[in-house]
Amino acid sequence: MRVKRQPPGFAGSAERRRFFDGWDRWLDAVGLSTPFRRDCVVAVVAALLIVALYLLPGGAKPDISGREHSDVPIVILLAAQAAVLCFRRIRPLWCTASVLALQVALASAAHPGEGLRGLALIIAVYTCGTLLSAGPAYAVAALAAFTEIASFVVLSAIPAAEAADATASPWALVTRYSGQFLLALLLYGTAALLGRSVAIRRRYTEVVELRAAEAAENLRVRTDAALAVERTRMARELHDVAAHHLTALIVQATVVERMIDHDPGAARRAAAAIRTEGKSALGNLRSVVGALRETMPIESDTATVPGLLGIGELVAGHSDSANRPTLIVSGEPSGLSAAADLALYRVTQEALSNARDHAPGAEVTIRIDHRTEASVIEVVNGPPPAGAAREDRHSRGFGLIGMRERAGLVGATLVTGPTPDGGWSVKLTVPRTSGQRS
């Protein structure tokens, strides 16, 4: 038995997906159903957090005691940076560019020599990592690091150094702050890398779920096809069993009805034949139902699949009906599959039922010829005798169709048609190596 293994981490991925699905439903319930609305909440939280970190004692605010400096422009710029995050998923590149521009303004507004880094730029770079491919995402991270450090050095560090020491070299300051550039590059590169990791994980989960859905759909299609084949087989089997026995019961009941007054003995024999036919029908129906319900207890004799060995009993059962069939067998059967054996039996059964139904009282001959290359069964009935009573019956309509289907399943050849004397012939040729087609 082949065991289908789940992809590594699929179970955990499914659990996370259920968690985030629940989180999405909750956000939808409170009115945050679009990315823009949800990002507005992110922007508000980021603004409150970074402003609080800047203003609270011991936070990000630099020590500028004893110097004239207003916090208002910095607070406004920090809040503006966070506000731009409302568009981080709608227009990620525009959002990042706007945050970078505000970062330059922040470096200009800060006290000379003191740098400030807003939380918004980290979030914007992370978002680019989740939405862009690897190359553009890491390029954005490098640009963010360069812009932040360059604006700080040019607008804040160099003026502060020149004010303290007029002989200070700008290139010395650039060398001094190259380490900070590497740290900034590491920070924003990590944010972009984290975004890429999240994006890859999401795509992996989507691919796994898509493949699972495709597998489920393929399984459904295969199941429907198998059910259709099985329904056809069931319909064919039930038709062959029920039509044969019910036709016999109708004919024998007609005999009882017509002979009960002037020939009670014949009527009693016909009634006994009805009882025998009914028992046979019940046994065959149990066999069919038992094949559908494997847990149903079935007697071994009723569960036996009919075949050529049952042809003699089948013909004997028709000897008490309006037709008097004659069986002629030549050769020995060999090399036939179970499906071919069943097809030979069912076609013979259907041909006898048709003869009894459409030509009551006519002579019927069954010839079975087991040749070297094939087994041939031919059922020929003559025209009904003149004045023979015939019931008006609706055509069952599926007899010839069922015979052709059985012939096709085993690669056999079926030939049916009228005979020169007005009768009917059914001839089935089954190759010796015949079996059910896959």
KAFEN-V445427 format. One record per helix or strand of 3 or more residues. SS is the DSSP state (h for helix, s for strand). FROM is the first residue (numbers start at 0). TO is the last residue. If there is no record, write none. Layout:
# KAFEN-V445427
ss = [SS;SS]
from = [FROM;FROM]
to = [TO;TO]
This chain:
# KAFEN-V445427
ss = [h;h;h;h;h;h;h;h;h;h;s;h;s;s;h;s;s]
from = [9;34;71;91;118;133;169;263;299;307;323;337;362;373;398;412;423]
to = [28;54;86;108;130;163;258;291;302;317;329;357;369;380;408;417;430]
